[in-house]
Amino acid sequence: MRIHCMSVMNENLSSSHPADGCSIAIVGGGPSSAYLLHTFLRAAKPCRITVFEAGAVAGPGIPFSADHNGAHLLANIADFELPPLCETLNQWAMRQSDRRQKELGIAGLAEDDRAFFPRRALGAFYADQMRLLLERMQGSVTLHTLAAVQDVAAHADGVSVTWRQEGEAHEALFDRVIIASGYGRSDEAHALAGEAAKEVTGQRIAVLGSSLSAIDAAVEVAMRRGRFEGSGDGLRYIPDRPWSITFLSRNGLLPEADFWIPEDAGELPLFNADAISPMAQGRDGDLDRIFDFFAQQLAQVDPGYARAIDLPSATPDNFAQRYFARRLSADPFAYARANLIEARQTHAQRRASAWRLVLLLAHSVFGSILPALSPRDLERFNAGLKRCFVDNYAAVPHLSVERMLALHDAGVLTVHKIGPIADPDQREFMIAGRAMRFDDLIDARGQPALGLDRLPFPTLRLQLCSQANARRRDWEDGLFPAAGYVLDPDDMALSRVHALCLPFLLQRHPFIQGLTESAAMAQACVGEIGRRMNAAAPSLRQKTLDALAWLEQTTMVFQGDRSVPLIRPQQGM
């Protein structure tokens, strides 16, 4: 059955409806919220916006907060890729004093639009951009910091938000709510391997994963137990005392180094969204037809690579084996050293690696059609092709590779392949046929996709789980928002809620974790709100008929001072 909340509220529920326009609550004050405010500012819609941020500072969010990131942990996005706000990242960096640049670890890099800044520097950028946006939108935006949102409840005439601030409970009604809570609470942020590394005390450390998050963990521990000296090929690591760290990953591979890409790569001539979208009809086998177009594009752009992996005989199910084959046959650190040389050459020559660029552009096309794939095709994609695209776009800064090689040369870092992990807290693993036990374990596998039962807002969770039951959907599949990230455009209540909460979208949208995606999601969300605001308002008679039809499906259940109607299950359910 489905559950909805009626608009029968308790007496001290305040209203945030403005005299004109639309009242909007944004839950979460991180980078997604900054892009939302920037988009609202440019849209010039008559909206009154309230932002709720659980932390003390709005803008950085958890991934870029100085509280959760050491000074040496690098972001893997540069200015030329980063969507600007009131200014670009480099414009902001050049405004900072010499002392501030040094504090942020960007001294000498401020003018380089391809430099990778420390994460906390990006956090400072987003904090400043939020301040500028609030100044420019003065009078139309209210920011609540240290405000922990405890519940969201969708009603036919608005969405109520309950939060605690300074020890007191508050509640207000809004026309629309945008859930932009990103990674959720800091104690559930799986992506913060560097933060977890601060807690290790043992001599033998294991890290689950081998991506940039794993490198962050290794660097954080390394800085506490020794020092890096030199630069480039001459970078060395000198430990204060003996210790070791081991990356344990599915394939025993290391990430590739950042390769040069043009600032305006455009789209692929054959494999693009306009050509591919009509092919995704939700039928088993759509993935095979789409892959054929991808293979044609790859062969056209880089015939040498196509021959090397025998692309004509490849399928969506075995392409990953061919993609990773060369790296799997080499020593991971020897490959990393050679790959770093190759990546530096692409930057020096301003020449893209053709096949890598195809994968980089194709991943967004695949991302756009994943929600339309059948469950079987989606499972096949996640088991194979997804791994290639994630590996390709997650290339890491050159300094991160240099540090990894320096740790290995110092006898500190190794990497091994392991099988499935039954217990994420285990300390003993079978590696190369023998058991190895570790003192500490850091999970650096990144943010997992979360199911509806993990949604932190009890009433909305109840509404969505009951709706999923009625539609015979598995809770573990997460959210299925419509255009503009509306939870359900056909529901009087849920059509008022927009879901930009990344962990609950990852099942069908696995490529949405980057900052460019946050900006695109904000534009789509604000655009949909604008369309709904501009739509002709229904007459009072139509509103009444719609409400009666909605209520006709429900059975009223009373809880405390609120009435909660339950949508009746269909016959046979």
C-alpha positions in Angstrom: 0.0 0.0 0.0 1.0 3.6 -0.4 1.1 6.1 2.5 0.5 9.9 2.2 0.3 12.7 4.7 -2.7 14.9 4.7 -2.4 18.7 5.4 -4.1 18.4 8.7 -1.3 19.8 10.8 -0.9 20.6 14.4 -1.6 24.2 15.5 2.0 25.4 15.9 3.1 24.4 12.3 4.2 27.7 10.8 4.0 28.5 7.1 6.8 29.8 4.9 4.6 30.6 2.0 5.5 34.1 0.6 2.9 36.6 -0.5 3.8 35.8 -4.1 5.9 33.2 -5.8 6.9 29.8 -4.4 8.4 28.8 -1.0 11.2 26.3 -1.4 13.2 24.4 1.2 16.7 23.0 0.3 17.8 20.3 2.7 21.6 20.3 2.6 24.0 23.3 2.2 26.8 21.7 0.2 27.9 22.3 -3.4 24.6 21.1 -4.9 22.8 23.8 -2.8 25.3 26.4 -4.1 24.5 25.4 -7.7 20.7 25.5 -6.9 20.9 29.0 -5.5 23.0 30.1 -8.5 20.5 28.7 -10.9 17.6 30.3 -9.0 19.4 33.6 -9.1 19.8 33.5 -12.9 16.2 32.2 -13.4 14.9 35.3 -11.5 11.8 33.4 -10.3 9.8 35.0 -7.4 10.8 32.3 -4.9 11.5 32.5 -1.2 14.2 29.9 -0.3 15.2 28.4 3.0 18.5 26.4 3.2 19.1 23.9 6.0 22.7 22.9 6.7 23.6 20.5 9.5 27.2 21.9 9.8 28.4 25.3 10.9 29.4 26.4 7.4 27.4 26.2 4.2 29.1 25.5 0.9 31.8 22.8 1.3 29.5 19.9 2.3 31.2 16.8 3.7 33.5 15.8 0.8 35.3 19.2 0.8 35.1 20.2 4.4 38.3 21.2 6.2 37.1 19.2 9.2 37.2 16.0 7.2 40.1 16.5 4.8 43.8 16.9 5.5 45.8 19.6 3.7 47.4 17.1 1.4 44.3 15.4 0.0 43.6 16.4 -3.6 40.4 16.8 -5.6 40.5 15.3 -9.1 38.7 18.1 -10.8 40.4 21.2 -12.1 39.0 24.7 -12.9 38.4 24.1 -16.6 36.0 21.3 -15.8 34.4 22.8 -12.7 31.1 24.7 -13.3 31.6 28.3 -12.2 29.4 30.1 -9.7 29.8 33.8 -9.0 33.3 33.3 -10.4 35.5 30.5 -11.5 37.7 28.5 -9.2 40.9 30.2 -10.5 39.4 33.7 -10.4 38.6 33.0 -6.8 42.1 31.6 -6.1 43.8 34.6 -7.6 41.8 36.9 -5.2 43.3 35.2 -2.2 46.3 36.7 -0.4 49.7 35.0 -0.6 49.3 33.8 2.9 45.8 32.4 2.3 47.0 30.6 -0.9 49.8 29.0 1.2 47.4 27.9 3.9 45.1 26.3 1.3 48.0 24.6 -0.5 47.5 26.4 -3.8 50.5 28.7 -3.8 51.9 28.9 -7.3 48.8 27.1 -8.7 46.2 29.9 -8.6 46.5 30.7 -12.3 46.7 27.2 -13.6 43.3 26.1 -14.7 44.4 22.5 -14.9 45.9 22.3 -11.5 44.3 19.9 -8.9 43.7 21.8 -5.7 43.4 20.2 -2.2 39.8 19.3 -1.4 39.7 21.8 1.5 40.6 24.5 -1.0 37.5 23.6 -3.0 35.6 23.7 0.3 36.8 27.2 0.9 35.8 28.2 -2.6 32.3 26.9 -2.2 32.0 28.5 1.3 32.9 31.9 -0.3 30.5 31.3 -3.2 27.7 30.6 -0.8 28.4 33.9 1.0 28.4 35.8 -2.3 25.1 34.1 -3.4 23.4 34.9 -0.1 24.5 38.6 -0.5 23.2 38.8 -4.0 19.9 37.1 -3.1 19.4 39.0 0.2 15.8 39.1 1.2 14.9 35.9 -0.7 17.1 33.3 0.9 17.3 32.3 4.6 20.1 30.1 5.7 19.9 27.9 8.8 23.3 26.4 9.9 23.7 23.8 12.6 20.1 22.8 11.6 19.6 19.0 11.5 16.5 18.2 9.4 14.8 15.3 11.1 11.8 14.7 8.9 10.2 15.6 5.6 6.5 14.9 5.0 4.8 15.4 1.6 1.2 16.7 1.7 -1.3 17.6 -0.9 -0.9 21.3 -0.3 2.8 21.5 0.7 5.7 19.8 2.3 6.5 20.0 6.0 10.1 20.1 7.2 11.0 19.3 10.8 14.4 20.3 12.1 16.3 20.9 15.4 18.4 24.0 15.9 20.1 25.1 19.2 18.3 22.3 21.1 14.8 23.3 19.9 12.4 21.6 17.5 11.0 23.6 14.6 8.6 22.9 11.8 7.5 24.7 8.7 5.4 24.2 5.5 6.9 24.8 2.1 5.4 24.6 -1.5 8.4 22.5 -2.6 11.3 20.7 -1.0 14.6 19.8 -2.7 16.6 17.2 -0.8 20.2 18.0 -1.7 21.8 16.3 1.3 24.6 14.7 -0.7 26.4 12.0 1.2 24.2 12.3 4.3 25.5 12.5 7.8 29.2 12.7 8.4 29.3 9.5 10.4 27.8 7.7 7.3 30.1 9.3 4.7 31.8 6.2 3.2 33.8 8.4 0.8 35.9 10.0 3.6 38.7 7.4 3.7 41.2 10.2 4.6 39.1 11.0 7.7 39.1 7.3 8.7 42.8 7.2 8.3 43.3 9.6 11.2 42.0 6.9 13.6 44.5 4.1 12.7 47.1 3.1 15.3 48.5 -0.2 14.2 51.6 -1.0 12.1 49.9 -3.2 9.4 47.0 -1.4 7.7 44.6 -2.7 5.1 42.6 -0.4 2.8 39.6 -1.8 0.9 39.8 -0.3 -2.6 42.5 1.3 -4.6 41.0 4.5 -6.1 41.8 8.1 -5.1 40.0 7.6 -1.8 42.4 4.8 -1.0 45.3 7.0 -2.0 43.9 9.7 0.3 43.9 7.2 3.2 47.5 6.1 2.5 48.7 9.7 2.2 47.0 10.8 5.4 48.6 7.9 7.3 52.0 8.6 5.6 52.0 12.3 6.6 51.5 11.2 10.2 54.3 8.7 10.1 57.0 10.2 7.9 57.5 12.8 5.2 57.7 13.2 1.4 60.8 14.9 0.0 61.5 16.1 -3.5 59.1 16.3 -6.4 58.2 14.6 -9.7 60.3 11.5 -10.4 62.5 12.4 -7.5 59.8 12.3 -4.9 60.8 10.1 -2.0 59.0 8.9 1.2 61.0 8.7 4.4 59.1 6.9 7.3 59.7 7.8 10.9 59.3 4.1 11.9 58.4 0.8 10.1 54.8 0.5 9.0 53.0 -0.9 6.0 49.7 -0.3 4.1 48.1 -2.7 1.6 45.4 -1.9 -1.0 42.9 -4.7 -1.3 40.8 -4.5 -4.4 38.6 -6.5 -6.7 41.2 -6.6 -9.5 44.4 -5.6 -7.7 44.7 -2.6 -10.0 45.7 1.0 -9.4 44.0 4.0 -11.0 45.4 5.6 -14.1 46.9 9.1 -14.1 45.0 12.1 -15.3 45.2 12.3 -19.1 44.8 15.5 -21.1 41.4 16.4 -22.6 40.4 19.4 -24.6 38.5 22.1 -22.8 35.5 21.7 -25.1 35.4 18.1 -26.1 31.9 18.4 -27.4 30.1 15.2 -28.2 30.8 12.1 -30.2 29.5 12.2 -33.9 27.9 8.8 -33.8 27.4 7.8 -30.2 25.5 10.7 -28.6 22.3 11.1 -26.6 20.1 12.1 -29.5 21.1 9.0 -31.4 21.1 6.5 -28.5 18.1 7.6 -26.4 15.4 6.1 -28.8 17.2 2.7 -28.6 16.5 2.4 -24.8 13.0 1.0 -24.6 13.2 -1.1 -21.5 13.6 -4.4 -23.4 16.1 -7.1 -22.7 18.8 -6.8 -25.3 18.7 -3.0 -25.7 22.1 -2.9 -24.1 23.5 -5.1 -26.9 22.2 -2.8 -29.7 23.5 0.3 -27.9 26.9 -1.3 -27.3 27.2 -2.0 -31.1 26.9 1.8 -31.7 29.5 2.4 -29.0 31.9 -0.1 -30.6 31.4 1.4 -34.0 32.3 4.8 -32.6 35.4 3.5 -30.8 36.7 1.7 -33.8 36.1 4.8 -36.0 38.1 7.1 -33.6 40.9 4.7 -32.6 41.2 1.7 -35.0 44.5 0.7 -33.4 43.0 0.3 -30.0 40.0 -1.6 -31.6 42.4 -4.1 -33.1 44.4 -4.4 -29.9 41.4 -5.6 -27.9 39.7 -7.4 -30.8 36.7 -5.1 -30.6 34.6 -6.8 -33.4 34.1 -9.8 -31.1 33.5 -7.8 -27.9 30.1 -7.7 -26.1 28.8 -5.6 -23.2 29.6 -8.6 -21.0 33.3 -9.1 -22.0 34.4 -5.6 -22.9 35.7 -5.0 -19.3 38.0 -8.0 -19.5 39.6 -6.6 -22.6 39.7 -3.1 -21.2 41.6 -4.2 -18.1 43.7 -7.0 -19.7 46.9 -5.1 -20.3 46.9 -3.8 -16.7 46.1 -7.1 -15.2 49.0 -8.7 -17.0 51.5 -6.2 -15.6 52.9 -5.4 -12.2 50.6 -2.7 -10.9 53.4 -0.3 -9.9 55.3 -0.8 -13.1 52.2 -0.1 -15.1 51.5 3.0 -12.9 55.0 4.3 -13.6 54.7 3.9 -17.3 51.2 5.2 -17.4 52.3 8.4 -15.5 54.9 9.0 -18.2 52.3 8.6 -20.9 49.8 10.9 -19.1 52.5 13.6 -18.8 53.2 13.3 -22.5 49.5 13.9 -23.4 49.6 17.1 -21.3 52.9 18.3 -22.7 51.7 17.7 -26.3 48.1 18.8 -25.5 47.0 15.6 -27.2 44.1 13.4 -26.0 44.4 9.7 -25.8 41.8 8.9 -28.4 40.2 5.8 -27.0 40.2 7.2 -23.4 38.4 10.3 -24.7 35.8 8.2 -26.4 35.1 6.4 -23.1 35.0 9.7 -21.2 32.4 11.2 -23.6 30.5 7.9 -23.9 30.0 7.4 -20.2 27.6 10.3 -20.0 25.6 8.9 -22.9 25.3 5.6 -21.2 24.4 7.4 -18.0 21.4 9.1 -19.7 19.9 5.8 -20.8 20.5 3.7 -17.7 17.1 4.5 -16.1 15.4 3.2 -19.2 17.2 -0.2 -19.3 15.5 -3.4 -18.3 16.5 -4.8 -14.9 18.5 -7.6 -16.7 20.4 -5.2 -18.9 21.1 -2.9 -16.0 22.5 -5.8 -14.0 24.7 -6.7 -17.0 25.9 -3.1 -17.4 26.8 -2.8 -13.7 28.8 -6.1 -13.8 30.8 -5.1 -16.9 30.8 -1.7 -18.7 30.2 0.4 -15.6 33.6 -0.7 -14.2 35.4 0.6 -17.4 33.7 4.0 -17.3 34.2 4.5 -13.6 37.9 3.6 -14.0 38.2 6.0 -17.0 36.7 9.1 -15.5 38.3 8.5 -12.0 41.8 9.1 -13.3 43.8 10.7 -10.5 46.2 13.7 -10.2 49.8 13.1 -11.1 51.0 14.0 -7.7 48.8 11.3 -6.2 50.4 8.7 -8.5 53.9 10.1 -7.6 53.1 9.7 -3.9 51.8 6.2 -4.4 55.0 5.2 -6.2 57.2 6.8 -3.5 55.4 4.8 -0.8 55.9 1.6 -2.8 59.6 2.4 -3.4 60.0 2.9 0.3 58.6 -0.5 1.0 55.5 0.8 2.6 52.7 0.3 0.0 51.6 -2.9 -1.8 48.4 -3.8 -3.7 46.7 -7.2 -3.8 43.6 -8.7 -5.4 41.0 -10.2 -3.2 37.6 -11.9 -3.6 34.2 -10.8 -2.2 34.2 -9.5 1.3 31.7 -11.1 3.6 32.4 -9.0 6.7 33.6 -5.4 6.1 35.1 -5.4 9.6 37.2 -8.5 9.1 41.0 -8.1 9.7 42.2 -11.3 8.1 42.3 -12.0 4.3 43.5 -14.8 2.0 46.1 -13.2 -0.2 48.1 -15.2 -2.8 47.1 -18.4 -1.0 48.1 -17.4 2.5 46.3 -15.7 5.4 47.3 -12.1 6.2 46.1 -10.3 9.3 46.0 -6.5 9.7 45.9 -4.3 12.7 43.6 -1.7 11.1 41.1 -1.6 8.2 40.0 1.4 6.2 37.0 1.1 3.9 37.8 3.3 0.8 35.4 1.8 -1.7 33.4 5.0 -1.9 29.7 5.8 -1.5 27.5 2.7 -2.0 24.0 2.9 -3.5 21.4 3.1 -0.7 17.9 1.7 -0.6 14.8 3.5 0.5 14.9 2.0 3.9 18.0 4.1 4.6 16.4 7.4 3.9 16.9 9.5 7.0 13.5 11.2 7.0 10.9 8.8 8.6 7.7 10.1 7.1 9.0 10.4 3.6 10.7 7.1 4.0 7.3 5.5 4.9 5.6 7.2 2.0 8.2 6.0 -0.5 8.6 2.5 0.8 4.8 2.0 0.8 4.6 3.3 -2.8 7.4 1.0 -3.8 5.5 -1.9 -2.4 2.4 -0.9 -4.3 4.4 -0.8 -7.5 6.3 -4.1 -6.7 9.6 -2.3 -6.6 12.5 -3.5 -4.4 13.4 -1.0 -1.7 17.1 -1.6 -2.5 16.6 0.0 -5.9 16.6 3.4 -4.3 14.7 6.3 -5.9 13.3 6.7 -9.5 12.7 10.4 -9.9 11.1 11.8 -13.0 12.2 14.9 -15.0 13.6 17.6 -12.8 14.2 14.9 -10.2 10.6 15.1 -9.1 9.8 12.0 -6.9 6.4 11.4 -8.6 4.9 13.9 -11.0 1.5 12.1 -10.9 1.1 12.3 -7.1 -0.3 15.4 -5.5 2.1 15.2 -2.5 5.3 13.6 -3.9 5.3 15.8 -6.9 6.3 18.6 -4.5 9.6 16.8 -3.6 12.8 16.9 -5.7 15.4 14.3 -4.9 19.0 15.3 -5.4 20.2 13.0 -2.6 23.0 11.2 -4.4 23.3 7.8 -2.5 19.6 7.0 -3.2 20.0 7.7 -7.0 23.1 5.7 -7.6 21.4 2.5 -8.5 20.0 3.9 -11.8 22.3 7.0 -12.0 25.8 5.6 -11.1 27.7 8.6 -12.7 26.1 11.5 -10.8 28.7 11.9 -8.0 30.8 14.6 -9.6 30.5 18.4 -9.3 29.6 18.8 -13.0 26.7 16.5 -12.4 25.6 18.5 -9.3 25.4 21.6 -11.5 23.5 19.8 -14.2 21.0 18.4 -11.6 20.5 21.8 -10.2 19.6 23.2 -13.6 17.2 20.4 -14.3 15.5 20.8 -10.9 15.1 24.6 -11.1 14.0 24.3 -14.7 11.2 21.9 -13.7 10.1 24.2 -10.8 10.0 27.1 -13.3 7.8 25.1 -15.7 5.4 24.1 -12.9 5.2 27.7 -11.7 4.5 28.9 -15.2 1.8 26.3 -15.9 -1.8 27.5 -15.8 -3.2 27.1 -12.3 -6.0 24.6 -12.1 -9.4 26.0 -11.1 -10.8 25.5 -7.6 -13.3 23.0 -9.0 -10.4 21.0 -10.6 -8.4 21.2 -7.5 -11.4 19.8 -5.5 -12.0 17.0 -8.0 -8.3 16.1 -8.0 -8.2 16.1 -4.2 -11.3 13.9 -3.9 -9.9 11.4 -6.5 -6.7 11.3 -4.5 -8.5 10.8 -1.2 -10.8 8.1 -2.8 -7.7 5.9 -3.0 -6.9 6.2 0.7 -7.9 4.8 4.0 -7.5 7.2 6.9 -5.2 6.3 9.8 -4.8 8.6 12.7 -1.5 9.1 14.5 -1.2 11.7 17.2 -2.6 15.0 16.0 -2.2 14.1 12.3 -4.3 12.2 9.9 -2.3 9.9 7.5 -4.3 8.4 4.7 -3.1 5.0 3.3 -3.7 4.2 -0.3 -5.7 1.0 -0.5 -3.8 -2.0 -1.9 -5.1 -3.2 -5.3 -7.1 -6.4 -5.3 -5.0 -9.5 -5.1 -2.1 -7.7 -3.3 
